[in-house]
Each structure stands twice: as C-alpha cells, then as structure tokens.
C-alpha cells in the first residue's frame, strides 16, 4: 500500500473517532408560536472530491433552491470538479474547495476551514451522514439551524428509497423544516442534473454525429470502473455482441476513460474528453447509457437520459441511477436476458 494511502486511511480513522458523537439535528429549537425563520443563506457541506459524489449532491441543491427561492448557497467540497457541476446553478454563490491532498497543501487546507467562519448562515446541511468532515464542518459553522443528517429510523421505515445517497439528505432536510414550521413537502425528489445549456446540448449533438457518422439513435456504453466494480473483457464482449444483434437500428459507441481503456478492444466508435460538461452534452443526445457503477454513470444521469447501471459489489440501493426511465441490475442475481429486456423496455 502506498504511503499516501496509508496516511489518508489513518486520517479518516482519526477523524471518525473525533467526530462520531458530533451533531444532533433534533436539539430543541426555540421559536415563538407561529414563527417561521427566514432562510437567506445556506451552506451545504460535502467535502468529497469524486465526480459521482458531487453529482449526487445536485438533488439537495435543487431542493434548497426550490424551497428558498432567492437564497444564496455556499458549498463546502473537495477538489475542483464542483465548479463544473454547479456552473449553471444561479443560487450557488461560493464554492469553498478543500485540496484533494491536504498534506501536500496544508496551509490551503487549514485556510479553507477558516473560511467556514467567515459568514454567518441561516441553515447548514451536512450532505453525507457518514462523512466525518461533513459533521465537523456543520458543527463549526455559525448558523442557528443545522441538519447533521444522522440516521433516522422513522424516515427509513417511511421511505423505500431512503438509503439512496442522493435522497436521504433531502428527506432529512424536509423533516427538519417541518419542525421549523414549514409545510410538509411531498413532491418527488429531483433527479441528478448538471443543468446543461442549450448551446452545450447542441454542441454535443454535433460531436456525436461526428463520432457515429449518421442520424440513427445511439446506445452509449462505458466499460471501465474501479477495483472490484470492473467487469472483464469476456463479460463485455458477450453484452456488446448481443446489443448489436438486438438493436440493429441503433449505433453503439463507447465513451472512453482517461486511461484509454476499452473492454471491447475498440470495436465500436469511441469518444473521450477531459471536459465533463462536453461529455455530458454528448450523452444528452444518446438514447441510453450503459455502464457499471462509477462516476460517469452518474454523469450520464445528470444529463437527463435513461441509464442502465450494473452493480456487483456496491449497494445498488445506495447508488443506483433513478429517474428518466433508468434501471439498475445486481449482476449477481440477474442475467443477460434480464439486462436486454430492461434495455428493450427503455428503447421501445
């Protein structure tokens, strides 16, 4: 194991021990009868650098935006990808970005924590109940109302999709706001959304046509993943051949990772971009996106298209794509015919 990874694991263990007892969203709130607080400035804390986790935060940001029109939202995150994810979110005012490698940029890392004390917020929300940094930042911020997001058995039993990492922060916020006198919100939780502009979608359409060279609808696959989430070349070869057989009126193209890896040996037309918004613009013009559980799967969801996600080690209930006719499969419990039937149901 690399030294940096060992140090990071040690840091996470220490942070967990220091913060495991921090936070109580249900502490007594002193409000006069009939009084409802005014929420003008909100901080959402999700200090994680991964693309997927930033995209999974978008439903919570949309919830705050819809609940408090005109409020200003600050984000406490890690790494620089949040600038791209929330580029078109008008109410997101400041993004405080922890460096990805805090021990290499210690002064900047400490400075970001001090920035949390710069403003007084009306409401602060921890976006991940399992994040030690999220709980600590929520505790440190000056705000009268705080949602730490600790597990709630009542909410868990009330909502079948409570375990989803993009949804339970919204359920916690809604439940907390009821205690502040706000009406109960029963509307469907927003889907992941990177909020592409019309120009970005149009540019993506032109790029896609340059890749596939025709006007047929396109099935896009992404064959890469990390660690145990990877499916091997034989697995993908079988699925790819069935896709060609079952969907002759569709193009099949492959979106490539930065490592330039193809599990189908580059048999289909390919595309790669370092710009996540450019990738998303192309994906928005495809008919369906097929991938194992990874950040690019969530990127496709955020482009508002149907997504087919394959899971074998991570919890499907926590990370599965939802909305836009998306589906997910536990590949330990389903087979090729199940997957093709699900894709047929989307495209038909």
C-alpha positions in Angstrom: 0.0 0.0 0.0 1.3 3.5 -0.9 2.4 5.7 1.9 -0.1 8.4 0.9 -3.0 5.9 1.0 -1.9 4.7 4.5 -1.8 8.3 5.7 -5.2 9.0 4.3 -6.7 5.9 5.9 -5.1 6.9 9.3 -6.6 10.4 8.9 -10.0 9.0 8.2 -9.9 6.8 11.3 -8.8 9.6 13.5 -11.5 11.9 12.1 -14.1 9.3 12.6 -13.2 8.8 16.2 -13.1 12.6 16.8 -16.5 13.3 15.2 -18.6 10.2 15.8 -20.6 11.9 18.5 -20.9 15.3 16.9 -24.2 16.5 15.7 -27.8 16.4 16.7 -30.4 17.8 14.2 -33.1 17.3 16.7 -31.9 19.6 19.5 -34.5 21.8 21.0 -35.4 24.7 18.7 -36.7 27.9 20.3 -39.3 29.6 18.1 -42.3 31.7 19.0 -45.7 30.2 18.2 -46.5 30.6 14.5 -42.9 31.9 13.9 -41.2 30.6 10.8 -37.5 31.5 10.2 -36.3 33.4 7.1 -33.6 31.4 5.3 -31.5 33.6 3.0 -28.0 32.0 3.2 -27.4 28.2 3.2 -24.2 26.2 3.4 -24.2 22.6 2.1 -21.2 20.5 3.2 -20.0 17.6 1.1 -16.2 17.5 1.3 -15.5 14.7 -1.2 -13.6 15.1 -4.5 -15.2 12.4 -6.6 -17.2 13.4 -9.6 -20.1 11.0 -8.7 -20.5 12.3 -5.2 -20.6 15.9 -6.4 -23.3 15.0 -8.9 -25.2 13.1 -6.3 -25.4 16.4 -4.3 -27.4 18.1 -7.1 -30.8 16.9 -5.9 -30.1 18.5 -2.5 -29.0 21.8 -4.1 -32.2 21.8 -6.2 -34.3 21.1 -3.1 -32.8 24.1 -1.3 -33.2 26.3 -4.4 -36.9 25.3 -4.8 -37.7 25.7 -1.1 -36.0 29.0 -0.6 -36.1 31.0 -3.9 -33.6 33.7 -4.0 -31.4 32.3 -1.2 -27.7 32.2 -1.6 -26.0 28.8 -1.4 -22.4 28.1 -0.5 -20.8 24.7 -0.9 -18.0 23.2 1.1 -16.4 20.5 -1.1 -13.1 19.0 -2.0 -11.3 19.3 -5.3 -12.2 21.5 -8.3 -14.9 19.5 -10.1 -17.8 21.2 -8.3 -17.1 24.4 -10.3 -18.1 22.4 -13.4 -21.0 20.5 -11.9 -22.7 23.6 -10.4 -21.7 26.0 -13.2 -25.3 26.8 -14.2 -26.8 26.9 -10.7 -27.5 30.6 -10.3 -28.1 30.4 -6.5 -24.7 28.8 -5.8 -22.6 31.8 -4.8 -19.4 30.5 -3.3 -17.6 27.1 -3.5 -15.1 26.5 -0.8 -12.8 23.8 -2.1 -10.6 21.7 0.2 -7.5 20.5 -1.7 -7.6 16.8 -2.7 -4.3 16.1 -1.0 -4.4 18.1 2.3 -1.0 17.0 3.5 0.6 18.4 0.3 -1.3 21.7 0.6 -1.6 22.0 4.4 -1.8 25.8 4.6 -4.6 25.9 1.9 -6.4 23.1 3.7 -6.4 24.9 7.0 -7.4 28.2 5.3 -10.5 26.5 3.8 -11.7 25.6 7.3 -11.2 29.1 8.5 -13.3 30.3 5.6 -16.3 28.5 7.1 -16.3 31.0 9.9 -16.2 34.0 7.5 -20.0 34.1 7.1 -23.0 33.5 9.3 -25.5 31.2 7.7 -29.2 30.7 8.4 -29.0 27.0 7.7 -26.2 24.5 7.2 -26.8 20.9 5.9 -24.4 18.0 6.0 -24.7 16.2 2.7 -23.4 12.8 3.9 -24.2 11.4 7.3 -21.1 9.1 7.1 -18.7 12.0 6.5 -16.6 13.0 9.5 -15.5 16.2 7.7 -19.1 16.9 6.9 -20.2 16.6 10.6 -17.3 18.6 11.8 -17.9 21.5 9.3 -21.6 21.5 10.2 -20.7 21.8 13.8 -18.2 24.6 13.3 -20.3 26.9 11.1 -22.1 29.8 12.6 -25.8 29.0 11.9 -28.9 28.8 14.1 -30.3 25.8 12.2 -28.2 22.7 11.4 -29.1 19.4 9.7 -26.5 16.8 10.5 -28.4 14.0 8.8 -27.9 11.3 11.4 -29.8 8.1 10.6 -33.5 8.3 11.3 -35.4 5.0 11.8 -38.7 6.7 11.3 -37.7 8.1 7.9 -36.1 4.8 7.0 -39.3 2.9 7.5 -41.4 5.6 5.8 -39.5 5.8 2.5 -38.5 2.8 0.4 -35.7 4.8 -1.2 -34.3 6.3 2.0 -31.0 4.6 1.6 -30.1 6.4 -1.6 -27.2 8.7 -1.0 -28.8 11.5 -3.2 -32.2 11.2 -1.5 -31.8 10.8 2.3 -30.2 14.3 2.7 -33.4 15.7 1.1 -35.7 13.6 3.3 -33.7 14.8 6.4 -34.0 18.4 5.3 -37.7 18.1 4.7 -38.3 16.5 8.1 -36.2 19.2 9.8 -38.0 22.0 8.1 -41.3 20.7 9.4 -40.1 21.3 12.9 -39.4 24.9 11.9 -43.0 25.4 10.8 -42.6 24.8 7.0 -45.3 22.8 5.3 -44.5 19.2 4.5 -43.0 18.7 1.0 -44.3 15.5 -0.7 -43.1 16.3 -4.2 -40.8 13.7 -6.0 -37.1 14.3 -5.2 -35.2 15.9 -8.1 -33.0 13.8 -10.4 -29.3 14.4 -10.8 -28.9 17.4 -13.1 -25.8 19.2 -14.3 -28.1 21.8 -16.0 -26.7 21.8 -19.5 -27.3 24.9 -21.6 -29.0 24.7 -25.0 -25.6 25.5 -26.5 -23.9 22.6 -24.7 -26.6 20.2 -25.9 -26.3 21.5 -29.4 -22.5 21.2 -29.4 -22.9 17.6 -28.0 -25.2 16.7 -30.9 -22.6 17.8 -33.4 -19.8 15.9 -31.7 -22.0 12.8 -31.5 -22.7 12.9 -35.2 -19.0 13.3 -35.9 -18.4 10.1 -34.0 -21.1 7.8 -35.4 -21.4 9.4 -38.9 -25.2 9.0 -39.3 -28.5 10.1 -37.8 -29.5 6.8 -36.2 -30.2 6.9 -32.4 -27.2 5.8 -30.3 -26.6 3.5 -27.4 -23.5 4.6 -25.5 -21.5 2.2 -23.3 -18.8 2.8 -20.8 -16.8 -0.3 -20.0 -14.4 1.0 -17.3 -14.7 1.1 -13.5 -12.5 0.9 -10.4 -11.4 -2.0 -8.2 -13.9 -4.9 -7.8 -16.6 -3.0 -9.8 -14.8 -3.9 -13.1 -16.3 -6.4 -15.5 -13.8 -8.2 -17.6 -13.4 -8.3 -21.4 -15.3 -11.6 -21.9 -18.3 -10.2 -20.0 -18.4 -7.0 -22.1 -17.7 -9.0 -25.4 -20.9 -11.0 -24.8 -23.0 -8.0 -23.9 -21.7 -6.0 -26.9 -22.5 -8.7 -29.4 -26.0 -9.1 -28.0 -26.5 -5.3 -28.2 -25.5 -5.4 -31.9 -27.9 -8.3 -32.5 -30.8 -7.0 -30.6 -30.6 -3.3 -31.7 -29.6 -3.3 -35.3 -31.3 0.2 -35.9 -29.1 1.8 -33.3 -25.5 3.0 -33.3 -23.3 1.6 -30.5 -20.5 3.8 -29.3 -18.1 3.7 -26.4 -17.2 6.6 -24.1 -13.5 6.1 -23.1 -11.9 6.8 -19.7 -8.7 8.9 -19.3 -6.7 5.7 -19.3 -7.8 5.0 -22.9 -9.1 1.5 -21.9 -11.7 -0.4 -23.9 -13.0 -3.7 -22.6 -14.4 -4.4 -26.2 -11.0 -3.8 -27.8 -12.1 -0.5 -29.5 -14.6 -2.4 -31.8 -17.1 0.5 -31.6 -16.7 4.2 -32.4 -15.2 6.0 -29.4 -15.1 9.4 -27.8 -13.1 10.9 -25.0 -13.0 14.4 -23.4 -11.3 15.9 -20.4 -14.3 18.3 -20.1 -17.1 16.7 -18.1 -19.6 19.2 -19.5 -18.7 18.4 -23.0 -19.1 14.7 -22.3 -22.4 15.4 -20.7 -23.5 17.4 -23.8 -22.8 14.4 -26.0 -24.5 12.0 -23.6 -27.6 14.2 -23.6 -28.1 13.3 -27.3 -27.9 9.5 -26.8 -30.8 7.1 -26.4 -29.5 5.2 -23.4 -26.2 4.9 -21.4 -24.9 1.5 -20.1 -22.2 1.3 -17.5 -21.1 -0.3 -14.3 -21.3 1.7 -11.1 -19.0 4.7 -11.4 -18.9 8.5 -11.6 -19.5 8.6 -15.3 -22.7 6.6 -14.8 -23.9 9.5 -12.5 -22.7 12.0 -15.1 -25.0 10.3 -17.7 -27.9 10.5 -15.2 -27.1 14.2 -14.7 -27.5 14.7 -18.5 -31.2 13.6 -18.1 -31.1 10.4 -20.2 -32.0 6.8 -19.3 -29.2 5.0 -17.7 -28.6 1.2 -17.2 -26.3 0.6 -14.2 -24.6 -2.7 -13.3 -23.8 -3.5 -9.7 -22.0 -6.4 -8.1 -20.1 -5.1 -5.1 -21.5 -1.7 -4.1 -25.0 -1.3 -2.7 -27.5 -0.8 -5.6 -30.0 0.8 -3.2 -27.5 3.5 -2.3 -26.1 4.4 -5.7 -28.5 3.2 -8.4 -29.4 5.7 -11.2 -33.0 6.9 -10.9 -35.4 8.9 -13.0 -35.6 9.3 -16.8 -36.6 5.6 -17.1 -33.3 4.5 -15.6 -32.8 1.0 -14.2 -30.1 -0.9 -12.3 -29.2 -4.5 -12.0 -27.4 -6.6 -9.4 -25.5 -8.8 -11.7 -25.0 -11.4 -9.0 -28.8 -12.0 -9.1 -29.7 -11.3 -12.8 -28.6 -12.5 -16.2 -28.0 -11.3 -19.8 -31.6 -11.8 -20.8 -32.8 -9.7 -17.9 -30.5 -6.8 -18.9 -31.5 -6.9 -22.5 -35.2 -7.0 -21.6 -34.7 -3.9 -19.4 -32.9 -2.1 -22.3 -35.7 -3.1 -24.7 -38.2 -1.6 -22.3 -36.4 1.7 -22.3 -35.9 1.9 -26.0 -39.3 0.6 -27.0 
